[in-house]
Amino acid sequence: MAASFRRIGILTSGGDAPGMNAAIRAITRAAIDKGVEVMGIYKGYRGMIDNEMKLLTARDVSGIITRGGTVLFSDRCDEFKTEAGMQKAMDNLKKNKVDGIIAIGGDGTFRGATDLSDRGIPSVGIPGTIDNDIASTDYTIGYDTAMNTVIELVDKLRDTCESHARCSVVEVMGNHAGGLALQSAIACGASVVSVGEFEFDEEACMKKIAEEKANGKREFIVIVSEGNGDFAEQLAKRIRERVGVEARFARLAHVQRGGSPTLRDRLLASEFGTAAVDHLLAGESNIVMCYKNGKIVATDIDYAQTLDRMYKHKLTPEQLAAIPADRRAEMEKYCAERLAGLRELYDLTFRLAK
Ligand code: F6P
């Protein structure tokens, strides 16, 4: 139980996401409540290597629940993937008497947590990314805020599109995952959506916009998920040429990563943070907190990463063959259901656009 932990470390790594601060606050307070000290590690795994750490008090995290970004800063640290970098990180953890880690971020962050667990530092991951691209969880911290940012900005674009009878082709983030684009598209009342998961039917897109135009519509929103080069920009040109609607391209970019977190992200981050502390102090390691069917659950990181790679078609035939048949069937079913959920959102956008 808690007795074996004197001091745990927290870090945020990879792309920042609104709600990371709420998680930092929850972890700090939940751990201190259990008599465990909390070391804030700055700039993700970079701070572990460079020994940038500071003990956090419950007071230090006061007021941060409302703030976007991460007070611990973030980084994508390649040196941590090297043996020399890992060794420096381990030495610093030892020097600072850090005996457990909670790492907030995406899949790269969890790989780091696994490496630490393998070297005897119990580690727990918390999914924090606006992309919601971690297959083992229904939601990640920051996703809800990012979608709300997208709809706020696209609503503004719609106003000006209506005045000028234009189409806005809006590229949103997601890092190869279409959830952010799909949910935002429905909420923005987009005419058309394009995501990497499903083949784009350009004829249907042109037809839809032409029909809407014929029905007297003046403003058109097309949402495109990033990750396909200059596809969105080129699509805007083709809409102009083929349908005769003045189309402008807009890339929302990093504005989607900022801002005060929504209620949903604050709540999720608070629940993830508290649960991560409880699981870590109970002696569990190499797990990631997930949100499944309305509940917070702990999932083995190796399993979560295999599932993720299966969902993203990144497993080699040999890796697939190594998974026991019944487990593989269960994982494939899970992936198919997740994709089917996205497909429903995709179809809904087109059904509701008139
Ligand atoms: O993973 C979060 C994310 O914002 C992605 O949506 C995007 O593709 C990427 O990070 C951008 O990365 P960077 O911060 O390096 O520009």
Residues whose N, C-alpha, C, O or C-beta is under 5 A from the ligand:
A	BS01	F6P	G15 D131 M173 G174 N175
